[in-house]
Amino acid sequence: MKKCARCEQEFECGFEEGKSTCWCFALPHVIPLSEDEEEGCLCPDCLKKKIEETTRNQNEKQ
């Protein structure tokens, strides 16, 4: 189990369970991630919110 970097809710990570993918692969890939990411992994709810925020901000800049 991982702990969300934003809300501290526990959630499952496919990679940590030894799977080749994770649930997050099914979501839009609009946020660049790296191992140096300060925030770390987010739970499904927080990641969906961050994707929505990022998409909205990108659309407002256009």
N, CA, C and O atoms as a GROMACS GRO file, in nm:
protein
  248
    1MET      N    1   0.084  -0.119   0.000
    1MET     CA    2   0.000   0.000   0.000
    1MET      C    3   0.088   0.125   0.000
    1MET      O    4   0.193   0.130   0.065
    2LYS      N    5   0.044   0.224  -0.075
    2LYS     CA    6   0.112   0.353  -0.077
    2LYS      C    7   0.023   0.453  -0.004
    2LYS      O    8  -0.096   0.429   0.016
    3LYS      N    9   0.082   0.564   0.034
    3LYS     CA   10   0.007   0.671   0.098
    3LYS      C   11   0.010   0.792   0.005
    3LYS      O   12   0.117   0.832  -0.040
    4CYS      N   13  -0.105   0.849  -0.023
    4CYS     CA   14  -0.116   0.964  -0.112
    4CYS      C   15  -0.037   1.081  -0.056
    4CYS      O   16  -0.046   1.113   0.063
    5ALA      N   17   0.041   1.144  -0.142
    5ALA     CA   18   0.124   1.258  -0.100
    5ALA      C   19   0.040   1.381  -0.067
    5ALA      O   20   0.088   1.471   0.002
    6ARG      N   21  -0.084   1.386  -0.116
    6ARG     CA   22  -0.169   1.502  -0.088
    6ARG      C   23  -0.262   1.480   0.031
    6ARG      O   24  -0.265   1.560   0.124
    7CYS      N   25  -0.338   1.370   0.028
    7CYS     CA   26  -0.442   1.352   0.130
    7CYS      C   27  -0.410   1.241   0.230
    7CYS      O   28  -0.483   1.222   0.328
    8GLU      N   29  -0.302   1.169   0.208
    8GLU     CA   30  -0.253   1.063   0.295
    8GLU      C   31  -0.344   0.939   0.298
    8GLU      O   32  -0.329   0.854   0.385
    9GLN      N   33  -0.438   0.931   0.204
    9GLN     CA   34  -0.521   0.811   0.191
    9GLN      C   35  -0.434   0.697   0.139
    9GLN      O   36  -0.349   0.719   0.052
   10GLU      N   37  -0.454   0.577   0.190
   10GLU     CA   38  -0.379   0.462   0.140
   10GLU      C   39  -0.446   0.409   0.014
   10GLU      O   40  -0.568   0.408   0.002
   11PHE      N   41  -0.363   0.364  -0.081
   11PHE     CA   42  -0.413   0.308  -0.206
   11PHE      C   43  -0.314   0.206  -0.258
   11PHE      O   44  -0.199   0.202  -0.216
   12GLU      N   45  -0.360   0.123  -0.352
   12GLU     CA   46  -0.276   0.018  -0.408
   12GLU      C   47  -0.201   0.070  -0.529
   12GLU      O   48  -0.255   0.145  -0.610
   13CYS      N   49  -0.077   0.029  -0.541
   13CYS     CA   50   0.007   0.061  -0.655
   13CYS      C   51   0.043  -0.070  -0.725
   13CYS      O   52   0.100  -0.160  -0.664
   14GLY      N   53   0.009  -0.079  -0.853
   14GLY     CA   54   0.038  -0.200  -0.928
   14GLY      C   55   0.186  -0.236  -0.930
   14GLY      O   56   0.222  -0.353  -0.919
   15PHE      N   57   0.271  -0.135  -0.944
   15PHE     CA   58   0.415  -0.161  -0.948
   15PHE      C   59   0.465  -0.219  -0.816
   15PHE      O   60   0.547  -0.310  -0.814
   16GLU      N   61   0.416  -0.166  -0.707
   16GLU     CA   62   0.459  -0.217  -0.576
   16GLU      C   63   0.408  -0.358  -0.550
   16GLU      O   64   0.463  -0.430  -0.468
   17GLU      N   65   0.302  -0.396  -0.621
   17GLU     CA   66   0.248  -0.531  -0.608
   17GLU      C   67   0.314  -0.627  -0.707
   17GLU      O   68   0.277  -0.744  -0.714
   18GLY      N   69   0.411  -0.577  -0.783
   18GLY     CA   70   0.483  -0.661  -0.879
   18GLY      C   71   0.419  -0.672  -1.015
   18GLY      O   72   0.462  -0.753  -1.096
   19LYS      N   73   0.317  -0.591  -1.042
   19LYS     CA   74   0.251  -0.593  -1.173
   19LYS      C   75   0.330  -0.508  -1.272
   19LYS      O   76   0.413  -0.426  -1.232
   20SER      N   77   0.306  -0.528  -1.400
   20SER     CA   78   0.378  -0.452  -1.501
   20SER      C   79   0.317  -0.315  -1.526
   20SER      O   80   0.381  -0.229  -1.587
   21THR      N   81   0.194  -0.291  -1.478
   21THR     CA   82   0.131  -0.161  -1.491
   21THR      C   83   0.058  -0.127  -1.361
   21THR      O   84   0.053  -0.207  -1.268
   22CYS      N   85   0.002  -0.009  -1.359
   22CYS     CA   86  -0.072   0.038  -1.241
   22CYS      C   87  -0.204   0.097  -1.289
   22CYS      O   88  -0.219   0.126  -1.408
   23TRP      N   89  -0.298   0.114  -1.201
   23TRP     CA   90  -0.430   0.171  -1.233
   23TRP      C   91  -0.414   0.309  -1.299
   23TRP      O   92  -0.496   0.348  -1.382
   24CYS      N   93  -0.308   0.380  -1.262
   24CYS     CA   94  -0.292   0.517  -1.313
   24CYS      C   95  -0.262   0.520  -1.464
   24CYS      O   96  -0.278   0.624  -1.527
   25PHE      N   97  -0.220   0.407  -1.522
   25PHE     CA   98  -0.192   0.401  -1.665
   25PHE      C   99  -0.319   0.423  -1.747
   25PHE      O  100  -0.310   0.464  -1.863
   26ALA      N  101  -0.435   0.398  -1.690
   26ALA     CA  102  -0.562   0.413  -1.761
   26ALA      C  103  -0.608   0.558  -1.768
   26ALA      O  104  -0.701   0.590  -1.843
   27LEU      N  105  -0.545   0.646  -1.692
   27LEU     CA  106  -0.583   0.787  -1.690
   27LEU      C  107  -0.505   0.863  -1.797
   27LEU      O  108  -0.400   0.817  -1.842
   28PRO      N  109  -0.556   0.982  -1.839
   28PRO     CA  110  -0.484   1.061  -1.939
   28PRO      C  111  -0.343   1.096  -1.892
   28PRO      O  112  -0.320   1.127  -1.775
   29HIS      N  113  -0.249   1.089  -1.984
   29HIS     CA  114  -0.109   1.117  -1.952
   29HIS      C  115  -0.077   1.262  -1.983
   29HIS      O  116  -0.013   1.293  -2.084
   30VAL      N  117  -0.122   1.352  -1.897
   30VAL     CA  118  -0.103   1.496  -1.920
   30VAL      C  119  -0.007   1.559  -1.819
   30VAL      O  120   0.027   1.676  -1.831
   31ILE      N  121   0.035   1.482  -1.722
   31ILE     CA  122   0.124   1.535  -1.617
   31ILE      C  123   0.259   1.466  -1.629
   31ILE      O  124   0.267   1.344  -1.613
   32PRO      N  125   0.364   1.542  -1.657
   32PRO     CA  126   0.496   1.477  -1.663
   32PRO      C  127   0.538   1.432  -1.522
   32PRO      O  128   0.529   1.508  -1.426
   33LEU      N  129   0.583   1.309  -1.512
   33LEU     CA  130   0.627   1.255  -1.385
   33LEU      C  131   0.772   1.210  -1.397
   33LEU      O  132   0.818   1.171  -1.504
   34SER      N  133   0.842   1.217  -1.286
   34SER     CA  134   0.979   1.167  -1.282
   34SER      C  135   1.004   1.110  -1.144
   34SER      O  136   0.926   1.133  -1.051
   35GLU      N  137   1.110   1.037  -1.132
   35GLU     CA  138   1.144   0.982  -1.000
   35GLU      C  139   1.180   1.092  -0.902
   35GLU      O  140   1.174   1.071  -0.781
   36ASP      N  141   1.217   1.208  -0.952
   36ASP     CA  142   1.252   1.320  -0.866
   36ASP      C  143   1.129   1.401  -0.824
   36ASP      O  144   1.142   1.501  -0.754
   37GLU      N  145   1.013   1.359  -0.867
   37GLU     CA  146   0.888   1.430  -0.838
   37GLU      C  147   0.877   1.453  -0.687
   37GLU      O  148   0.878   1.358  -0.609
   38GLU      N  149   0.866   1.579  -0.648
   38GLU     CA  150   0.855   1.614  -0.506
   38GLU      C  151   0.730   1.556  -0.445
   38GLU      O  152   0.731   1.507  -0.332
   39GLU      N  153   0.621   1.563  -0.519
   39GLU     CA  154   0.491   1.526  -0.464
   39GLU      C  155   0.477   1.376  -0.442
   39GLU      O  156   0.416   1.334  -0.343
   40GLY      N  157   0.531   1.295  -0.529
   40GLY     CA  158   0.516   1.152  -0.516
   40GLY      C  159   0.386   1.104  -0.576
   40GLY      O  160   0.317   1.180  -0.643
   41CYS      N  161   0.351   0.979  -0.551
   41CYS     CA  162   0.228   0.921  -0.607
   41CYS      C  163   0.105   0.978  -0.538
   41CYS      O  164   0.107   1.012  -0.420
   42LEU      N  165  -0.002   0.986  -0.616
   42LEU     CA  166  -0.129   1.034  -0.564
   42LEU      C  167  -0.233   0.923  -0.572
   42LEU      O  168  -0.224   0.835  -0.658
   43CYS      N  169  -0.330   0.928  -0.483
   43CYS     CA  170  -0.440   0.832  -0.485
   43CYS      C  171  -0.526   0.860  -0.608
   43CYS      O  172  -0.511   0.966  -0.670
   44PRO      N  173  -0.615   0.769  -0.646
   44PRO     CA  174  -0.698   0.791  -0.765
   44PRO      C  175  -0.774   0.924  -0.761
   44PRO      O  176  -0.777   0.995  -0.862
   45ASP      N  177  -0.835   0.959  -0.649
   45ASP     CA  178  -0.911   1.084  -0.641
   45ASP      C  179  -0.823   1.206  -0.661
   45ASP      O  180  -0.858   1.295  -0.739
   46CYS      N  181  -0.709   1.211  -0.593
   46CYS     CA  182  -0.621   1.327  -0.603
   46CYS      C  183  -0.555   1.336  -0.740
   46CYS      O  184  -0.537   1.446  -0.792
   47LEU      N  185  -0.520   1.222  -0.800
   47LEU     CA  186  -0.460   1.225  -0.933
   47LEU      C  187  -0.561   1.273  -1.036
   47LEU      O  188  -0.527   1.351  -1.124
   48LYS      N  189  -0.685   1.228  -1.026
   48LYS     CA  190  -0.789   1.275  -1.118
   48LYS      C  191  -0.809   1.426  -1.104
   48LYS      O  192  -0.824   1.495  -1.205
   49LYS      N  193  -0.810   1.476  -0.982
   49LYS     CA  194  -0.824   1.620  -0.960
   49LYS      C  195  -0.706   1.696  -1.020
   49LYS      O  196  -0.724   1.801  -1.081
   50LYS      N  197  -0.585   1.643  -1.001
   50LYS     CA  198  -0.466   1.710  -1.055
   50LYS      C  199  -0.468   1.711  -1.208
   50LYS      O  200  -0.429   1.810  -1.270
   51ILE      N  201  -0.512   1.602  -1.268
   51ILE     CA  202  -0.524   1.596  -1.414
   51ILE      C  203  -0.626   1.700  -1.462
   51ILE      O  204  -0.600   1.770  -1.560
   52GLU      N  205  -0.739   1.710  -1.394
   52GLU     CA  206  -0.841   1.809  -1.431
   52GLU      C  207  -0.785   1.951  -1.419
   52GLU      O  208  -0.806   2.033  -1.508
   53GLU      N  209  -0.714   1.980  -1.310
   53GLU     CA  210  -0.654   2.112  -1.289
   53GLU      C  211  -0.552   2.143  -1.399
   53GLU      O  212  -0.552   2.253  -1.454
   54THR      N  213  -0.467   2.047  -1.429
   54THR     CA  214  -0.363   2.066  -1.530
   54THR      C  215  -0.425   2.089  -1.667
   54THR      O  216  -0.383   2.178  -1.741
   55THR      N  217  -0.525   2.009  -1.701
   55THR     CA  218  -0.592   2.024  -1.831
   55THR      C  219  -0.661   2.159  -1.840
   55THR      O  220  -0.652   2.226  -1.943
   56ARG      N  221  -0.730   2.199  -1.735
   56ARG     CA  222  -0.798   2.329  -1.733
   56ARG      C  223  -0.698   2.443  -1.750
   56ARG      O  224  -0.722   2.535  -1.828
   57ASN      N  225  -0.585   2.437  -1.677
   57ASN     CA  226  -0.483   2.541  -1.687
   57ASN      C  227  -0.422   2.546  -1.827
   57ASN      O  228  -0.396   2.655  -1.879
   58GLN      N  229  -0.399   2.431  -1.889
   58GLN     CA  230  -0.344   2.426  -2.024
   58GLN      C  231  -0.442   2.488  -2.124
   58GLN      O  232  -0.402   2.560  -2.215
   59ASN      N  233  -0.571   2.459  -2.106
   59ASN     CA  234  -0.674   2.513  -2.196
   59ASN      C  235  -0.688   2.664  -2.180
   59ASN      O  236  -0.713   2.734  -2.278
   60GLU      N  237  -0.672   2.714  -2.059
   60GLU     CA  238  -0.683   2.858  -2.034
   60GLU      C  239  -0.567   2.933  -2.097
   60GLU      O  240  -0.582   3.050  -2.134
   61LYS      N  241  -0.453   2.872  -2.109
   61LYS     CA  242  -0.335   2.936  -2.167
   61LYS      C  243  -0.343   2.945  -2.319
   61LYS      O  244  -0.270   3.022  -2.381
   62GLN      N  245  -0.432   2.866  -2.379
   62GLN     CA  246  -0.441   2.864  -2.526
   62GLN      C  247  -0.526   2.975  -2.579
   62GLN      O  248  -0.544   2.986  -2.701
   0.00000   0.00000   0.00000
